[in-house]
Amino acid sequence: MDVSIRQLTPVFAGEVTGVDCRKPLSPDEVAAIHAGMNEYAVLVFRDQKLTDAEQLQFTLHFGVLENSRGGTPGHIHFRTDEEARKLGSGIVDFSNVEPSGKTLSRDSRAYMFKLADQMWHSDSSFKAVPASYSLLSGRSVVSWGGNTEFADMRAAYDALDDRLKQVVDGLVCLHSNMYSRGKLGVMDFTDEERAAFKPVRQRLVRRHPVTGRTSLFLSAHAGAIEGMSIPEARMLLLDLTEFATQERFVYSHTWRVNDFVMWDNRATMHRGRPFDPSEARDIRQTRLAGDGPTIAQDAA
């Protein structure tokens, strides 16, 4: 069966049929999915009952796992030993579930850090080399809420007026996990975390390395702009985020069990939506390393 993609919104996002993500992919299937990602930026695969090993196998068709490449420190997990589940190699736990099967306590640090996933962001924008693709497998879903929303940063940039394009072109933002968590009042970082989350420089306007399309590079992790006062910078970032996440630029994914969703962080932002924290939601991610920095880390 040939790979087929049905567009889900007038702007972007597609639903894929004709692919069994549990099996090794042919070169033609890999090429078709890459082409789909370049066009739609978000792809949805339904009814993919994946094991961790199968999710990893599928992911590695499209690049190198983020944590296996050098650069800034890898993803830090905010779960205690008691809260951390043992998952397959390369799998990041985005669930709200402890090893015992209980949901995370609402007063736990892990729960509070996870709340930041509900802000618009781009994965690993707080790293010198931000992520390319992220892939999320829904092993169990909640009865209400919990959607994942995606915003097309290419379409948002295209829709800016010429004056605003002139304002943002050439600007450099500073991104850090401390900025995003700080917005929620979480400030108790360890020395290890402060070292790992030292702010990194990212261009506010970036060009996709494959398609050449220009997009805004926004994220809750962005908390400063070089050459601007903090209030002025954050006001501009708020305005841009509000503009870029209008309904016309957004696809909201309603999860079904065994949905598998992949997206390109070089072209989109995303956020999770609230759900009943007493319900178990088992969502597992693999993430691929980006192709390079958006800008040198030492200012000229």
C-alpha positions as CSV (number, residue, x, y, z in Angstrom):
1,M,0.0,0.0,0.0
2,D,1.4,3.4,-1.0
3,V,2.0,6.2,1.5
4,S,-0.8,8.7,1.4
5,I,-1.2,11.9,3.3
6,R,-4.5,13.8,3.9
7,Q,-4.2,17.4,4.9
8,L,-5.9,18.2,8.2
9,T,-6.0,22.0,8.1
10,P,-6.0,24.6,5.3
11,V,-2.4,25.5,6.3
12,F,-0.5,22.4,7.5
13,A,-0.6,19.0,9.3
14,G,-1.4,15.7,7.6
15,E,-2.8,12.3,8.5
16,V,-0.8,9.4,7.0
17,T,-2.1,6.1,5.8
18,G,-0.3,3.2,4.2
19,V,2.6,2.9,6.8
20,D,3.0,0.4,9.5
21,C,5.3,2.2,12.0
22,R,6.1,-1.1,13.8
23,K,8.0,-2.5,10.8
24,P,11.3,-1.4,9.2
25,L,10.6,1.2,6.5
26,S,11.6,1.0,2.9
27,P,13.7,3.8,1.4
28,D,10.7,5.0,-0.5
29,E,8.6,5.1,2.6
30,V,11.3,7.1,4.4
31,A,11.5,9.5,1.5
32,A,7.7,9.9,1.4
33,I,7.5,10.7,5.1
34,H,10.4,13.2,4.9
35,A,8.6,14.9,2.0
36,G,5.4,14.9,4.0
37,M,7.2,16.5,7.0
38,N,8.7,19.2,4.7
39,E,5.3,20.1,3.4
40,Y,3.0,19.6,6.4
41,A,5.4,19.9,9.4
42,V,3.1,17.6,11.5
43,L,2.2,14.1,10.6
44,V,-0.4,11.9,12.4
45,F,-0.2,8.0,12.2
46,R,-3.3,6.3,13.6
47,D,-3.5,2.8,15.2
48,Q,0.2,2.3,15.8
49,K,0.5,0.0,18.8
50,L,4.2,0.5,19.3
51,T,6.6,-1.0,21.8
52,D,9.5,1.2,22.9
53,A,11.9,-0.7,20.6
54,E,9.6,-0.2,17.6
55,Q,9.2,3.5,18.3
56,L,13.0,3.8,18.5
57,Q,13.5,1.8,15.3
58,F,11.0,4.0,13.4
59,T,12.6,7.2,14.8
60,L,16.1,6.2,13.7
61,H,15.0,6.1,10.0
62,F,15.0,9.9,10.2
63,G,18.1,11.0,12.0
64,V,20.3,10.7,15.1
65,L,18.8,10.7,18.6
66,E,19.3,14.1,20.3
67,N,21.1,12.9,23.4
68,S,23.7,10.9,21.4
69,R,25.2,14.0,19.8
70,G,27.5,16.5,21.6
71,G,26.8,20.1,22.5
72,T,24.9,21.4,25.4
73,P,23.9,18.8,28.1
74,G,21.1,16.4,27.4
75,H,17.5,16.4,28.7
76,I,17.4,16.6,32.5
77,H,14.7,14.6,34.1
78,F,12.9,16.2,37.0
79,R,11.6,13.0,38.5
80,T,13.0,11.6,41.7
81,D,14.2,8.0,41.6
82,E,10.8,6.9,43.0
83,E,9.0,8.8,40.3
84,A,11.1,7.6,37.3
85,R,10.0,4.7,35.2
86,K,12.4,2.4,33.3
87,L,11.6,2.8,29.7
88,G,13.3,1.6,26.5
89,S,16.6,3.0,25.2
90,G,16.1,6.5,23.8
91,I,12.6,6.9,25.1
92,V,11.7,10.1,27.1
93,D,8.8,9.7,29.6
94,F,6.2,12.4,29.0
95,S,3.6,10.6,31.1
96,N,2.1,11.6,34.5
97,V,2.6,8.1,35.8
98,E,5.0,6.7,38.4
99,P,6.5,3.1,38.4
100,S,3.7,2.0,40.8
101,G,1.1,3.1,38.2
102,K,-0.1,6.0,40.4
103,T,-0.3,9.4,38.8
104,L,2.2,12.1,39.8
105,S,1.4,14.0,43.0
106,R,0.2,17.6,42.2
107,D,2.7,18.9,44.8
108,S,5.7,17.1,43.3
109,R,8.4,18.9,41.5
110,A,8.0,16.7,38.5
111,Y,4.3,17.6,38.2
112,M,5.1,21.3,38.5
113,F,7.8,21.1,35.8
114,K,5.5,19.3,33.5
115,L,3.0,22.1,33.7
116,A,5.3,24.2,31.5
117,D,4.5,21.8,28.6
118,Q,1.2,23.6,28.5
119,M,3.0,26.8,27.2
120,W,3.8,27.2,23.6
121,H,7.3,26.0,22.9
122,S,9.7,24.4,20.5
123,D,11.5,21.3,21.8
124,S,15.1,21.8,22.9
125,S,15.2,25.5,21.9
126,F,17.2,25.9,25.1
127,K,20.0,23.9,23.5
128,A,22.7,25.3,21.3
129,V,21.6,22.8,18.6
130,P,17.8,22.7,18.9
131,A,15.8,19.5,18.0
132,S,14.6,18.6,14.5
133,Y,11.8,16.0,14.7
134,S,9.9,15.0,17.8
135,L,7.8,11.8,17.8
136,L,5.1,11.1,20.4
137,S,3.3,7.8,21.0
138,G,0.0,7.8,22.9
139,R,0.0,4.5,24.8
140,S,-2.9,5.5,27.0
141,V,-5.0,8.7,26.9
142,V,-7.4,10.6,29.2
143,S,-11.2,10.9,28.9
144,W,-11.2,14.6,28.3
145,G,-8.6,17.3,27.5
146,G,-5.0,16.6,26.9
147,N,-5.0,17.7,23.3
148,T,-1.6,18.7,21.7
149,E,-1.8,21.9,19.7
150,F,0.6,22.8,16.9
151,A,1.2,26.2,15.4
152,D,2.8,26.7,11.9
153,M,5.6,29.2,12.4
154,R,6.2,29.4,8.6
155,A,2.6,30.6,7.9
156,A,2.8,32.9,10.8
157,Y,6.0,34.5,9.5
158,D,4.5,34.8,6.0
159,A,1.5,36.7,7.5
160,L,3.5,39.3,9.3
161,D,3.3,42.8,7.8
162,D,6.5,44.1,6.2
163,R,7.2,46.6,9.0
164,L,7.2,43.8,11.6
165,K,9.3,41.6,9.4
166,Q,11.9,44.3,9.4
167,V,11.7,44.5,13.2
168,V,12.3,40.8,13.8
169,D,14.7,40.0,11.0
170,G,18.2,39.7,12.5
171,L,17.1,39.6,16.2
172,V,18.7,37.1,18.5
173,C,16.9,35.6,21.5
174,L,18.2,33.9,24.6
175,H,16.5,30.6,25.5
176,S,16.6,28.7,28.8
177,N,14.5,26.2,30.7
178,M,14.9,28.6,33.6
179,Y,12.9,31.2,31.7
180,S,10.0,28.9,30.9
181,R,9.8,27.4,34.4
182,G,10.3,30.8,35.9
183,K,7.1,32.0,34.3
184,L,5.3,29.5,36.5
185,G,7.2,30.6,39.6
186,V,9.5,27.6,39.7
187,M,12.9,29.0,40.6
188,D,14.5,26.3,42.8
189,F,17.1,25.1,40.3
190,T,20.1,23.0,41.4
191,D,23.6,24.0,40.4
192,E,23.6,21.2,37.9
193,E,20.4,22.5,36.3
194,R,21.7,26.1,36.3
195,A,24.8,24.9,34.4
196,A,22.7,22.8,32.0
197,F,20.2,25.6,31.4
198,K,22.6,28.5,30.8
199,P,20.8,30.6,28.2
200,V,21.7,29.9,24.6
201,R,21.4,32.2,21.6
202,Q,18.8,31.5,18.9
203,R,17.8,33.5,15.8
204,L,14.2,34.8,16.1
205,V,13.8,34.3,12.4
206,R,15.2,31.1,10.9
207,R,15.3,29.3,7.5
208,H,14.6,25.6,7.2
209,P,17.7,23.8,6.0
210,V,15.8,21.6,3.5
211,T,12.8,23.6,2.3
212,G,14.4,27.0,2.6
213,R,11.1,28.4,4.1
214,T,11.4,31.2,6.6
215,S,9.7,30.9,10.0
216,L,9.5,32.5,13.4
217,F,11.5,30.7,16.1
218,L,9.4,31.3,19.2
219,S,9.2,29.4,22.4
220,A,8.3,29.8,26.1
221,H,12.0,29.1,26.7
222,A,12.8,32.5,25.1
223,G,13.1,35.2,27.8
224,A,15.4,37.9,26.4
225,I,16.4,39.5,23.2
226,E,19.9,40.9,22.7
227,G,20.0,44.7,22.5
228,M,16.6,45.1,24.2
229,S,15.5,45.7,27.7
230,I,13.8,42.7,29.3
231,P,10.3,44.3,29.4
232,E,10.5,45.4,25.8
233,A,11.8,42.0,24.7
234,R,9.2,40.0,26.5
235,M,6.4,42.3,25.3
236,L,7.6,41.7,21.7
237,L,7.8,37.9,22.3
238,L,4.3,37.9,23.8
239,D,2.9,39.8,20.9
240,L,4.5,37.6,18.3
241,T,3.4,34.4,20.1
242,E,-0.2,35.7,20.3
243,F,-0.1,36.5,16.6
244,A,1.5,33.2,15.6
245,T,-1.0,31.0,17.6
246,Q,-4.2,32.4,16.1
247,E,-6.7,29.7,15.2
248,R,-5.9,30.0,11.5
249,F,-2.3,28.8,12.1
250,V,-3.1,26.0,14.6
251,Y,-3.9,22.3,14.4
252,S,-5.3,20.7,17.6
253,H,-4.7,17.0,17.9
254,T,-7.3,15.0,19.9
255,W,-5.5,11.9,21.0
256,R,-6.7,8.3,20.5
257,V,-5.0,5.3,22.0
258,N,-2.0,4.3,19.8
259,D,-1.8,7.6,17.9
260,F,1.7,8.3,16.8
261,V,2.5,12.0,16.0
262,M,5.7,13.5,14.6
263,W,6.5,17.1,14.0
264,D,9.3,19.4,12.9
265,N,10.5,21.8,15.6
266,R,12.2,23.8,12.9
267,A,8.8,24.8,11.5
268,T,6.3,24.6,14.4
269,M,5.6,25.4,18.0
270,H,3.3,23.1,20.2
271,R,1.8,22.9,23.6
272,G,-0.2,20.4,25.6
273,R,-3.6,21.2,27.0
274,P,-4.9,20.6,30.5
275,F,-6.5,17.3,31.6
276,D,-7.6,15.7,34.8
277,P,-4.3,15.0,36.6
278,S,-5.8,12.0,38.5
279,E,-6.2,10.2,35.1
280,A,-3.2,8.3,33.8
281,R,-1.8,9.5,30.5
282,D,1.1,7.4,29.1
283,I,2.8,9.4,26.4
284,R,6.4,8.6,25.3
285,Q,8.7,10.6,23.1
286,T,11.7,10.2,20.9
287,R,13.6,13.3,19.7
288,L,16.1,13.8,17.0
289,A,19.1,16.1,17.0
290,G,19.0,19.2,14.9
291,D,21.3,19.8,12.0
292,G,23.2,22.6,13.6
293,P,23.0,25.9,15.6
294,T,20.9,28.7,14.4
295,I,23.7,31.1,15.3
296,A,27.1,31.1,17.0
297,Q,26.9,30.9,20.7
298,D,29.5,33.7,21.3
299,A,28.2,37.1,20.1
300,A,30.5,38.7,17.5
